């Protein structure tokens, strides 16, 4: 049977989601603890691959397990997992889904939020980026609206990314909100390229600093060339906040 795991994590303590040799990753901890508890080698497939330091308020992953007793002891397994996993990972739910449902490929929308603070605060530093530059918020809002008009985001793809081919993303929502000294950028799309969100934000920040004009921002998008893109912003402010699936995948 195939099962989905819903979880959240503080990305500060991990080198991203995906298993890597000799470093701590979310997927690595999850696979190790599940394998120990279920007494079988478990392979976990995530809905995405968050980078080093990126947080998740909602992440999904799937795994296969042959015995139906997991359904009966679902709550007990969830409790044991949360005991054995690091405090920075919290399992929210475990539930069965239809056969062949894929946590990554069946997701239809993902939402990221990025938090930026204009006031230095030691209690915000792990979950936001302190940006001391004066910013023209109105220009940033105007520029962010342009993103919905495009589909090819090759310009914002990490140069060293091994992913090739499909750079098409359907962005359905992109906006800035302001709450006192905290700025939040929300972006929704069916999929994202590696480091795409932080690269977009870094470029929008340059628009807010009046270093990049609106027309230049549009040119960067239309160039489909990451050589023209600006440096990405720090990972600490980025959260994967929601993943949406079709309702018919669930049992």
Helices and strands as residue ranges (DSSP letters): E 2-9, G 11-13, H 26-38, E 45-46, E 55-64, H 69-72, H 74-84, E 89-97, E 107-117, E 129-130, H 137-146, G 147-149, G 154-156, E 171-179, E 182-189, H 196-208, H 214-223, G 226-228, G 235-237, E 238-245, G 247-249
